[in-house]
Amino acid sequence: MPKKYECNYKQLIRKGVVFFIFIHVLFGVITVLLCWSGAGEVYGNSDYGRPMSFDLKKSPRSEVNYSNIKCVKVIDGDTIILEDGEKVRLIGIDCPEASVNDKLLYDSQITNRNSNEIIKMGKKATKFTKNLLENENVKLEFDLEERDKYGRLLAYVFINVTNIKGENYLEYISLDEELYLFINASIVKSGYAGLMTIPPNIKYSEMFEKLYQEARENNRGLWE
């Protein structure tokens, strides 16, 4: 074979190999991009664009009857666990922390309170909520946003008045033509929580504001 034809033949082979590699690399890049674009649909995106860490198996709540379910544990003044394992954060209220965590340190800085003092207050709030809720059947009412970024259910919690002993400074509400003890409101009214209003969950925010001012003015609970 003449040399000039041999050189052209080798050049064609090299070009063919380069083109083959280019096509495979391009296909790989496209595949990765398609998979990444679908990740947000599967996992949901956090504020920073990373997948959220909550358990997607617990996201749907339609299969569980939350109109009558048992509270098996009170974690702190504003967080409980239900018999189905769901953790519930009470909407609209914020109790002092009862243990050492990042929020305790933050609260200590913005309130200029000693961490031990906050924990002491948090334990009082936890005890109050525990006396109201633990081992009681409850009714949950949801607002527009049903879960927080940690995967917890966000809810207003109620107990039928026939299931609870009388207490001072509790708040009652009529639901479905029955009288219920409104737990979120009662904790605020009794002076064991501040307010945490986060849109779009603001259905009872005006009520909570009124009850909070009432508790402060009358030196109830933590405001003694």
Phi, psi and omega in degrees: 000131178303150186298318184296325178287326178296320179295317180297322179296317179294321178297320179296320179297315180299315180298321179295320179295316179299316180296320179298316179295318181300316180298317181293320178296316179299317178298319179296317179297315180298319179298315179298317180296320179295319179294319182293321180295332179277344184297322180296327180289329182278314189260339187083147183254141176278181179299335183259011176081006178263153179301138177285156189261002184286158184283110183295338179295337182263358184298310178292141179236005186292336183279348183254138178272102181268012175274348178200090183219149187274136170272115185265341181203141172255116181282312175205192187299335184233015181222133182226168175237135180265168183295341177272005178091353180290138174265133184241128174258122181291129184287142167086353183234160179216110179268154177299150180291140182256002179210168181284124175200181183297322181293326177300314180296321178295313180299323179297322181289316186280340180256351184059030176258149175293141181302320180296326178292319179295317179298320178299316177295320180297323179292325176294317179295320179298317179298320180297311180295321180298318179297329180278321196250324192298129181068018176257149172280134185233163174242131179256141171237132182258155176256204184291322179254121190265343179222151174265183185291348178267000180089003180282146171292141176251123188207158166265135188245136183227151174231134175299135187296341179286350183255008187222146177279155181293141177222157175284150173060038176261156184246130182246154182211150180265125178228129179052041177064021175233154182266129181234151170276123182270105188294310180307311182293322181294323179296318178292313183298328180276355174088026182248013178205149168269191182254145173222093183262113181234105176302148010269008183274081186230020186305316183250019186299323180293320177298314181298320179298316179296315181292326178295314179297322178297316180295319180293316182294332181257010175054049180268155172056240182288349183263011179296000000 
